[in-house]
């Protein structure tokens, strides 16, 4: 699943299924789940925002499905690499701090649904929720397109160990 939501390029085709289309379906599936949650808990949202880059497609689909405006509010420094594979927690946290900036003019007073592709250790999600709140959002609801990662991968991806996972 991690290949579908994170590593594969959107124009790729895996198992005869376009990755772009799969990510659209992930966004639509999340929208259906969120609709139920909205009714049950009275969640209201003003914006849908992606964590760039790989969650963008699902976030657009979710926003369209729910009729909530989509905005790019997290600006990613393309020169900072993937942080979840850094060898230490300190390096992962510093990488996230350098990797993203928030556009506060689009966030002040807003209730935000933030879409991320995956949750591995939580190194990115926690600081980004705080960053969006610090930029003025009144609420942040985090949705993840990937099912929970319950076991670390030891075949080419350094995710740490099972007890390191969120």
PyMOL CGO cylinders between C-alpha atoms (Angstrom):
from pymol import cmd
from pymol.cgo import CYLINDER

trace = [
    CYLINDER, 0.00, 0.00, 0.00, 2.87, 2.33, 0.79, 0.3, 1, 1, 1, 1, 1, 1,
    CYLINDER, 2.87, 2.33, 0.79, 3.99, 2.11, -2.83, 0.3, 1, 1, 1, 1, 1, 1,
    CYLINDER, 3.99, 2.11, -2.83, 0.56, 3.29, -3.99, 0.3, 1, 1, 1, 1, 1, 1,
    CYLINDER, 0.56, 3.29, -3.99, 0.24, 6.27, -1.66, 0.3, 1, 1, 1, 1, 1, 1,
    CYLINDER, 0.24, 6.27, -1.66, 3.82, 7.45, -1.31, 0.3, 1, 1, 1, 1, 1, 1,
    CYLINDER, 3.82, 7.45, -1.31, 6.58, 6.11, -3.55, 0.3, 1, 1, 1, 1, 1, 1,
    CYLINDER, 6.58, 6.11, -3.55, 4.96, 5.63, -6.96, 0.3, 1, 1, 1, 1, 1, 1,
    CYLINDER, 4.96, 5.63, -6.96, 4.84, 8.52, -9.38, 0.3, 1, 1, 1, 1, 1, 1,
    CYLINDER, 4.84, 8.52, -9.38, 1.25, 9.55, -10.27, 0.3, 1, 1, 1, 1, 1, 1,
    CYLINDER, 1.25, 9.55, -10.27, 1.71, 8.65, -13.94, 0.3, 1, 1, 1, 1, 1, 1,
    CYLINDER, 1.71, 8.65, -13.94, 2.78, 5.10, -13.03, 0.3, 1, 1, 1, 1, 1, 1,
    CYLINDER, 2.78, 5.10, -13.03, 0.65, 2.04, -13.61, 0.3, 1, 1, 1, 1, 1, 1,
    CYLINDER, 0.65, 2.04, -13.61, 0.92, -0.82, -11.11, 0.3, 1, 1, 1, 1, 1, 1,
    CYLINDER, 0.92, -0.82, -11.11, -0.88, -4.12, -11.57, 0.3, 1, 1, 1, 1, 1, 1,
    CYLINDER, -0.88, -4.12, -11.57, -2.59, -2.52, -14.61, 0.3, 1, 1, 1, 1, 1, 1,
    CYLINDER, -2.59, -2.52, -14.61, -4.10, 0.20, -12.38, 0.3, 1, 1, 1, 1, 1, 1,
    CYLINDER, -4.10, 0.20, -12.38, -3.11, 3.85, -12.82, 0.3, 1, 1, 1, 1, 1, 1,
    CYLINDER, -3.11, 3.85, -12.82, -1.64, 5.27, -9.59, 0.3, 1, 1, 1, 1, 1, 1,
    CYLINDER, -1.64, 5.27, -9.59, -3.34, 8.63, -10.23, 0.3, 1, 1, 1, 1, 1, 1,
    CYLINDER, -3.34, 8.63, -10.23, -6.76, 6.95, -10.39, 0.3, 1, 1, 1, 1, 1, 1,
    CYLINDER, -6.76, 6.95, -10.39, -6.03, 4.92, -7.26, 0.3, 1, 1, 1, 1, 1, 1,
    CYLINDER, -6.03, 4.92, -7.26, -5.19, 8.12, -5.36, 0.3, 1, 1, 1, 1, 1, 1,
    CYLINDER, -5.19, 8.12, -5.36, -8.42, 9.74, -6.60, 0.3, 1, 1, 1, 1, 1, 1,
    CYLINDER, -8.42, 9.74, -6.60, -10.32, 6.74, -5.24, 0.3, 1, 1, 1, 1, 1, 1,
    CYLINDER, -10.32, 6.74, -5.24, -8.50, 7.02, -1.90, 0.3, 1, 1, 1, 1, 1, 1,
    CYLINDER, -8.50, 7.02, -1.90, -9.69, 10.63, -1.62, 0.3, 1, 1, 1, 1, 1, 1,
    CYLINDER, -9.69, 10.63, -1.62, -13.25, 9.69, -2.51, 0.3, 1, 1, 1, 1, 1, 1,
    CYLINDER, -13.25, 9.69, -2.51, -13.21, 6.83, 0.02, 0.3, 1, 1, 1, 1, 1, 1,
    CYLINDER, -13.21, 6.83, 0.02, -11.97, 9.18, 2.72, 0.3, 1, 1, 1, 1, 1, 1,
    CYLINDER, -11.97, 9.18, 2.72, -14.74, 11.63, 1.77, 0.3, 1, 1, 1, 1, 1, 1,
    CYLINDER, -14.74, 11.63, 1.77, -17.38, 8.94, 2.29, 0.3, 1, 1, 1, 1, 1, 1,
    CYLINDER, -17.38, 8.94, 2.29, -15.95, 8.15, 5.72, 0.3, 1, 1, 1, 1, 1, 1,
    CYLINDER, -15.95, 8.15, 5.72, -15.74, 11.82, 6.63, 0.3, 1, 1, 1, 1, 1, 1,
    CYLINDER, -15.74, 11.82, 6.63, -19.36, 12.43, 5.57, 0.3, 1, 1, 1, 1, 1, 1,
    CYLINDER, -19.36, 12.43, 5.57, -20.44, 9.90, 8.19, 0.3, 1, 1, 1, 1, 1, 1,
    CYLINDER, -20.44, 9.90, 8.19, -18.18, 11.52, 10.79, 0.3, 1, 1, 1, 1, 1, 1,
    CYLINDER, -18.18, 11.52, 10.79, -19.50, 15.00, 9.94, 0.3, 1, 1, 1, 1, 1, 1,
    CYLINDER, -19.50, 15.00, 9.94, -23.07, 13.87, 10.54, 0.3, 1, 1, 1, 1, 1, 1,
    CYLINDER, -23.07, 13.87, 10.54, -22.20, 12.08, 13.77, 0.3, 1, 1, 1, 1, 1, 1,
    CYLINDER, -22.20, 12.08, 13.77, -19.97, 14.74, 15.33, 0.3, 1, 1, 1, 1, 1, 1,
    CYLINDER, -19.97, 14.74, 15.33, -20.99, 17.97, 13.60, 0.3, 1, 1, 1, 1, 1, 1,
    CYLINDER, -20.99, 17.97, 13.60, -17.45, 18.54, 12.29, 0.3, 1, 1, 1, 1, 1, 1,
    CYLINDER, -17.45, 18.54, 12.29, -17.36, 21.58, 10.05, 0.3, 1, 1, 1, 1, 1, 1,
    CYLINDER, -17.36, 21.58, 10.05, -14.51, 22.46, 7.74, 0.3, 1, 1, 1, 1, 1, 1,
    CYLINDER, -14.51, 22.46, 7.74, -13.62, 25.52, 5.68, 0.3, 1, 1, 1, 1, 1, 1,
    CYLINDER, -13.62, 25.52, 5.68, -10.64, 24.12, 3.76, 0.3, 1, 1, 1, 1, 1, 1,
    CYLINDER, -10.64, 24.12, 3.76, -9.10, 20.87, 2.59, 0.3, 1, 1, 1, 1, 1, 1,
    CYLINDER, -9.10, 20.87, 2.59, -5.30, 21.05, 2.46, 0.3, 1, 1, 1, 1, 1, 1,
    CYLINDER, -5.30, 21.05, 2.46, -2.80, 18.43, 1.33, 0.3, 1, 1, 1, 1, 1, 1,
    CYLINDER, -2.80, 18.43, 1.33, 0.57, 17.63, 2.79, 0.3, 1, 1, 1, 1, 1, 1,
    CYLINDER, 0.57, 17.63, 2.79, 2.63, 18.06, -0.39, 0.3, 1, 1, 1, 1, 1, 1,
    CYLINDER, 2.63, 18.06, -0.39, 3.29, 16.28, -2.67, 0.3, 1, 1, 1, 1, 1, 1,
    CYLINDER, 3.29, 16.28, -2.67, 1.84, 12.80, -2.77, 0.3, 1, 1, 1, 1, 1, 1,
    CYLINDER, 1.84, 12.80, -2.77, -1.40, 13.47, -0.87, 0.3, 1, 1, 1, 1, 1, 1,
    CYLINDER, -1.40, 13.47, -0.87, -2.43, 16.27, -3.24, 0.3, 1, 1, 1, 1, 1, 1,
    CYLINDER, -2.43, 16.27, -3.24, -4.45, 14.06, -5.63, 0.3, 1, 1, 1, 1, 1, 1,
    CYLINDER, -4.45, 14.06, -5.63, -6.47, 12.45, -2.83, 0.3, 1, 1, 1, 1, 1, 1,
    CYLINDER, -6.47, 12.45, -2.83, -7.04, 15.85, -1.17, 0.3, 1, 1, 1, 1, 1, 1,
    CYLINDER, -7.04, 15.85, -1.17, -8.43, 17.32, -4.40, 0.3, 1, 1, 1, 1, 1, 1,
    CYLINDER, -8.43, 17.32, -4.40, -10.80, 14.35, -4.81, 0.3, 1, 1, 1, 1, 1, 1,
    CYLINDER, -10.80, 14.35, -4.81, -11.95, 14.63, -1.18, 0.3, 1, 1, 1, 1, 1, 1,
    CYLINDER, -11.95, 14.63, -1.18, -12.55, 18.38, -1.50, 0.3, 1, 1, 1, 1, 1, 1,
    CYLINDER, -12.55, 18.38, -1.50, -14.57, 17.91, -4.69, 0.3, 1, 1, 1, 1, 1, 1,
    CYLINDER, -14.57, 17.91, -4.69, -16.61, 15.09, -3.16, 0.3, 1, 1, 1, 1, 1, 1,
    CYLINDER, -16.61, 15.09, -3.16, -17.45, 17.13, -0.04, 0.3, 1, 1, 1, 1, 1, 1,
    CYLINDER, -17.45, 17.13, -0.04, -17.79, 20.53, -1.72, 0.3, 1, 1, 1, 1, 1, 1,
    CYLINDER, -17.79, 20.53, -1.72, -15.18, 22.08, 0.57, 0.3, 1, 1, 1, 1, 1, 1,
    CYLINDER, -15.18, 22.08, 0.57, -12.63, 24.50, -0.94, 0.3, 1, 1, 1, 1, 1, 1,
    CYLINDER, -12.63, 24.50, -0.94, -9.17, 23.06, -1.61, 0.3, 1, 1, 1, 1, 1, 1,
    CYLINDER, -9.17, 23.06, -1.61, -6.13, 25.22, -0.86, 0.3, 1, 1, 1, 1, 1, 1,
    CYLINDER, -6.13, 25.22, -0.86, -2.37, 24.77, -0.97, 0.3, 1, 1, 1, 1, 1, 1,
    CYLINDER, -2.37, 24.77, -0.97, -1.27, 26.20, 2.37, 0.3, 1, 1, 1, 1, 1, 1,
    CYLINDER, -1.27, 26.20, 2.37, 1.81, 24.12, 3.09, 0.3, 1, 1, 1, 1, 1, 1,
    CYLINDER, 1.81, 24.12, 3.09, 4.74, 25.12, 0.93, 0.3, 1, 1, 1, 1, 1, 1,
    CYLINDER, 4.74, 25.12, 0.93, 7.36, 22.41, 0.64, 0.3, 1, 1, 1, 1, 1, 1,
    CYLINDER, 7.36, 22.41, 0.64, 11.07, 23.04, 0.25, 0.3, 1, 1, 1, 1, 1, 1,
    CYLINDER, 11.07, 23.04, 0.25, 11.91, 20.64, -2.57, 0.3, 1, 1, 1, 1, 1, 1,
    CYLINDER, 11.91, 20.64, -2.57, 15.56, 20.48, -1.52, 0.3, 1, 1, 1, 1, 1, 1,
    CYLINDER, 15.56, 20.48, -1.52, 14.84, 18.66, 1.74, 0.3, 1, 1, 1, 1, 1, 1,
    CYLINDER, 14.84, 18.66, 1.74, 14.52, 14.90, 1.22, 0.3, 1, 1, 1, 1, 1, 1,
    CYLINDER, 14.52, 14.90, 1.22, 12.21, 12.32, 2.75, 0.3, 1, 1, 1, 1, 1, 1,
    CYLINDER, 12.21, 12.32, 2.75, 12.40, 12.74, 6.50, 0.3, 1, 1, 1, 1, 1, 1,
    CYLINDER, 12.40, 12.74, 6.50, 10.83, 9.51, 7.76, 0.3, 1, 1, 1, 1, 1, 1,
    CYLINDER, 10.83, 9.51, 7.76, 13.94, 7.54, 6.74, 0.3, 1, 1, 1, 1, 1, 1,
    CYLINDER, 13.94, 7.54, 6.74, 16.46, 9.75, 8.56, 0.3, 1, 1, 1, 1, 1, 1,
    CYLINDER, 16.46, 9.75, 8.56, 18.46, 7.67, 11.07, 0.3, 1, 1, 1, 1, 1, 1,
    CYLINDER, 18.46, 7.67, 11.07, 17.61, 9.67, 14.23, 0.3, 1, 1, 1, 1, 1, 1,
    CYLINDER, 17.61, 9.67, 14.23, 14.50, 11.36, 15.60, 0.3, 1, 1, 1, 1, 1, 1,
    CYLINDER, 14.50, 11.36, 15.60, 16.40, 14.64, 15.95, 0.3, 1, 1, 1, 1, 1, 1,
    CYLINDER, 16.40, 14.64, 15.95, 17.34, 14.64, 12.25, 0.3, 1, 1, 1, 1, 1, 1,
    CYLINDER, 17.34, 14.64, 12.25, 13.76, 13.74, 11.29, 0.3, 1, 1, 1, 1, 1, 1,
    CYLINDER, 13.76, 13.74, 11.29, 12.35, 16.62, 13.35, 0.3, 1, 1, 1, 1, 1, 1,
    CYLINDER, 12.35, 16.62, 13.35, 14.86, 19.14, 12.02, 0.3, 1, 1, 1, 1, 1, 1,
    CYLINDER, 14.86, 19.14, 12.02, 14.14, 18.02, 8.47, 0.3, 1, 1, 1, 1, 1, 1,
    CYLINDER, 14.14, 18.02, 8.47, 10.40, 18.58, 8.92, 0.3, 1, 1, 1, 1, 1, 1,
    CYLINDER, 10.40, 18.58, 8.92, 11.00, 22.04, 10.41, 0.3, 1, 1, 1, 1, 1, 1,
    CYLINDER, 11.00, 22.04, 10.41, 13.07, 22.99, 7.36, 0.3, 1, 1, 1, 1, 1, 1,
    CYLINDER, 13.07, 22.99, 7.36, 10.85, 21.26, 4.83, 0.3, 1, 1, 1, 1, 1, 1,
    CYLINDER, 10.85, 21.26, 4.83, 7.52, 23.10, 5.26, 0.3, 1, 1, 1, 1, 1, 1,
    CYLINDER, 7.52, 23.10, 5.26, 6.16, 26.62, 5.69, 0.3, 1, 1, 1, 1, 1, 1,
    CYLINDER, 6.16, 26.62, 5.69, 2.50, 27.61, 6.11, 0.3, 1, 1, 1, 1, 1, 1,
    CYLINDER, 2.50, 27.61, 6.11, 0.66, 30.42, 4.30, 0.3, 1, 1, 1, 1, 1, 1,
    CYLINDER, 0.66, 30.42, 4.30, -1.04, 32.06, 7.29, 0.3, 1, 1, 1, 1, 1, 1,
    CYLINDER, -1.04, 32.06, 7.29, -3.18, 34.39, 5.15, 0.3, 1, 1, 1, 1, 1, 1,
    CYLINDER, -3.18, 34.39, 5.15, -5.15, 31.34, 4.00, 0.3, 1, 1, 1, 1, 1, 1,
    CYLINDER, -5.15, 31.34, 4.00, -5.47, 29.80, 7.46, 0.3, 1, 1, 1, 1, 1, 1,
    CYLINDER, -5.47, 29.80, 7.46, -6.52, 32.50, 9.92, 0.3, 1, 1, 1, 1, 1, 1,
    CYLINDER, -6.52, 32.50, 9.92, -9.83, 31.54, 11.52, 0.3, 1, 1, 1, 1, 1, 1,
    CYLINDER, -9.83, 31.54, 11.52, -10.24, 28.45, 9.32, 0.3, 1, 1, 1, 1, 1, 1,
    CYLINDER, -10.24, 28.45, 9.32, -11.30, 24.92, 10.21, 0.3, 1, 1, 1, 1, 1, 1,
    CYLINDER, -11.30, 24.92, 10.21, -8.97, 22.68, 8.23, 0.3, 1, 1, 1, 1, 1, 1,
    CYLINDER, -8.97, 22.68, 8.23, -9.07, 19.09, 7.02, 0.3, 1, 1, 1, 1, 1, 1,
    CYLINDER, -9.07, 19.09, 7.02, -5.46, 18.12, 6.34, 0.3, 1, 1, 1, 1, 1, 1,
    CYLINDER, -5.46, 18.12, 6.34, -4.83, 15.09, 4.12, 0.3, 1, 1, 1, 1, 1, 1,
    CYLINDER, -4.83, 15.09, 4.12, -1.58, 13.15, 4.36, 0.3, 1, 1, 1, 1, 1, 1,
    CYLINDER, -1.58, 13.15, 4.36, -0.63, 10.07, 2.41, 0.3, 1, 1, 1, 1, 1, 1,
    CYLINDER, -0.63, 10.07, 2.41, 0.69, 8.00, 5.31, 0.3, 1, 1, 1, 1, 1, 1,
    CYLINDER, 0.69, 8.00, 5.31, 1.56, 8.01, 8.97, 0.3, 1, 1, 1, 1, 1, 1,
    CYLINDER, 1.56, 8.01, 8.97, 4.78, 6.19, 9.78, 0.3, 1, 1, 1, 1, 1, 1,
    CYLINDER, 4.78, 6.19, 9.78, 6.35, 7.57, 12.96, 0.3, 1, 1, 1, 1, 1, 1,
    CYLINDER, 6.35, 7.57, 12.96, 4.27, 10.74, 13.33, 0.3, 1, 1, 1, 1, 1, 1,
    CYLINDER, 4.27, 10.74, 13.33, 7.32, 12.94, 12.81, 0.3, 1, 1, 1, 1, 1, 1,
    CYLINDER, 7.32, 12.94, 12.81, 5.64, 15.01, 10.09, 0.3, 1, 1, 1, 1, 1, 1,
    CYLINDER, 5.64, 15.01, 10.09, 1.98, 15.00, 11.13, 0.3, 1, 1, 1, 1, 1, 1,
    CYLINDER, 1.98, 15.00, 11.13, 2.35, 16.41, 14.65, 0.3, 1, 1, 1, 1, 1, 1,
    CYLINDER, 2.35, 16.41, 14.65, 4.56, 19.37, 13.71, 0.3, 1, 1, 1, 1, 1, 1,
    CYLINDER, 4.56, 19.37, 13.71, 2.40, 20.17, 10.65, 0.3, 1, 1, 1, 1, 1, 1,
    CYLINDER, 2.40, 20.17, 10.65, -0.79, 20.23, 12.71, 0.3, 1, 1, 1, 1, 1, 1,
    CYLINDER, -0.79, 20.23, 12.71, 0.98, 22.60, 15.13, 0.3, 1, 1, 1, 1, 1, 1,
    CYLINDER, 0.98, 22.60, 15.13, 2.30, 24.72, 12.23, 0.3, 1, 1, 1, 1, 1, 1,
    CYLINDER, 2.30, 24.72, 12.23, -1.20, 25.10, 10.77, 0.3, 1, 1, 1, 1, 1, 1,
    CYLINDER, -1.20, 25.10, 10.77, -2.63, 26.01, 14.17, 0.3, 1, 1, 1, 1, 1, 1,
    CYLINDER, -2.63, 26.01, 14.17, 0.19, 28.47, 14.81, 0.3, 1, 1, 1, 1, 1, 1,
    CYLINDER, 0.19, 28.47, 14.81, -0.58, 30.05, 11.40, 0.3, 1, 1, 1, 1, 1, 1,
    CYLINDER, -0.58, 30.05, 11.40, -4.11, 30.79, 12.59, 0.3, 1, 1, 1, 1, 1, 1,
    CYLINDER, -4.11, 30.79, 12.59, -6.33, 27.75, 11.97, 0.3, 1, 1, 1, 1, 1, 1,
    CYLINDER, -6.33, 27.75, 11.97, -8.92, 27.20, 14.68, 0.3, 1, 1, 1, 1, 1, 1,
    CYLINDER, -8.92, 27.20, 14.68, -9.27, 23.45, 14.05, 0.3, 1, 1, 1, 1, 1, 1,
    CYLINDER, -9.27, 23.45, 14.05, -7.18, 20.83, 12.25, 0.3, 1, 1, 1, 1, 1, 1,
    CYLINDER, -7.18, 20.83, 12.25, -8.59, 17.41, 11.38, 0.3, 1, 1, 1, 1, 1, 1,
    CYLINDER, -8.59, 17.41, 11.38, -5.94, 15.01, 10.07, 0.3, 1, 1, 1, 1, 1, 1,
    CYLINDER, -5.94, 15.01, 10.07, -6.95, 12.26, 7.61, 0.3, 1, 1, 1, 1, 1, 1,
    CYLINDER, -6.95, 12.26, 7.61, -4.55, 9.63, 6.26, 0.3, 1, 1, 1, 1, 1, 1,
    CYLINDER, -4.55, 9.63, 6.26, -5.05, 7.87, 2.91, 0.3, 1, 1, 1, 1, 1, 1,
    CYLINDER, -5.05, 7.87, 2.91, -2.92, 4.83, 3.77, 0.3, 1, 1, 1, 1, 1, 1,
    CYLINDER, -2.92, 4.83, 3.77, -4.20, 2.13, 6.12, 0.3, 1, 1, 1, 1, 1, 1,
    CYLINDER, -4.20, 2.13, 6.12, -2.23, 1.94, 9.38, 0.3, 1, 1, 1, 1, 1, 1,
    CYLINDER, -2.23, 1.94, 9.38, 1.35, 0.76, 8.94, 0.3, 1, 1, 1, 1, 1, 1,
    CYLINDER, 1.35, 0.76, 8.94, 1.65, -1.91, 11.61, 0.3, 1, 1, 1, 1, 1, 1,
    CYLINDER, 1.65, -1.91, 11.61, 4.95, -3.54, 10.66, 0.3, 1, 1, 1, 1, 1, 1,
    CYLINDER, 4.95, -3.54, 10.66, 8.20, -1.94, 9.57, 0.3, 1, 1, 1, 1, 1, 1,
    CYLINDER, 8.20, -1.94, 9.57, 9.55, -2.75, 6.13, 0.3, 1, 1, 1, 1, 1, 1,
    CYLINDER, 9.55, -2.75, 6.13, 13.09, -4.15, 6.14, 0.3, 1, 1, 1, 1, 1, 1,
    CYLINDER, 13.09, -4.15, 6.14, 13.36, -4.61, 2.37, 0.3, 1, 1, 1, 1, 1, 1,
    CYLINDER, 13.36, -4.61, 2.37, 14.87, -1.36, 1.16, 0.3, 1, 1, 1, 1, 1, 1,
    CYLINDER, 14.87, -1.36, 1.16, 12.99, 1.21, 3.27, 0.3, 1, 1, 1, 1, 1, 1,
    CYLINDER, 12.99, 1.21, 3.27, 14.39, 2.15, 6.67, 0.3, 1, 1, 1, 1, 1, 1,
    CYLINDER, 14.39, 2.15, 6.67, 11.27, 2.62, 8.78, 0.3, 1, 1, 1, 1, 1, 1,
    CYLINDER, 11.27, 2.62, 8.78, 12.92, 1.59, 12.01, 0.3, 1, 1, 1, 1, 1, 1,
    CYLINDER, 12.92, 1.59, 12.01, 11.27, -1.16, 14.02, 0.3, 1, 1, 1, 1, 1, 1,
    CYLINDER, 11.27, -1.16, 14.02, 7.66, -2.06, 14.71, 0.3, 1, 1, 1, 1, 1, 1,
    CYLINDER, 7.66, -2.06, 14.71, 7.71, -0.21, 18.05, 0.3, 1, 1, 1, 1, 1, 1,
    CYLINDER, 7.71, -0.21, 18.05, 8.85, 2.99, 16.25, 0.3, 1, 1, 1, 1, 1, 1,
    CYLINDER, 8.85, 2.99, 16.25, 5.64, 3.13, 14.21, 0.3, 1, 1, 1, 1, 1, 1,
    CYLINDER, 5.64, 3.13, 14.21, 2.76, 5.37, 15.13, 0.3, 1, 1, 1, 1, 1, 1,
]
cmd.load_cgo(trace, "trace")
